Amino acid sequence: MTEQHIAVCEALDWRVHDDPEEDYVELEKYSPAGEDFIFGVQKGNFVKNVREYADDFDADEHVELWIEGRGKNGVPATARELVEDAEAIRDMLNELAVALAVASEKEGAPS
């Protein structure tokens, strides 16, 4: 993970939580429905790891995590909103993965 990678993340409103003593980094961003979405990846091969996380994100599984809590503690009240928000998270992850790959290619930075 490079300073360029951090700049790309921050430009897309992802907060980067990087503990120099850890070999992984956490990225955090609020979804359109207000979920404080956080995921972590290994710092080595950062761009590849973000791409793999985005590819593996399953909107249906994400909805299943929250469906029982609909309308409570800030969880959207409708299944439709949960689905739309999970799809938006998937899109946020894909946007991040593409932006990191493009920036790395332009600069010849390691992934």
Sequence and secondary structure as in RCSB ss.txt:
>XXXX:A:sequence
MTEQHIAVCEALDWRVHDDPEEDYVELEKYSPAGEDFIFGVQKGNFVKNVREYADDFDADEHVELWIEGRGKNGV
PATARELVEDAEAIRDMLNELAVALAVASEKEGAPS
>XXXX:A:secstr
  HHHHHHHHHTT EEE  TTSSEEEEEEE TT  EEEEEEESTTHHHHHHHHHHH  HHHHHHHHGGGTTSTT 
 SSHHHHHHHHHHHHHHHHHHHHHHHHHHHHHT   
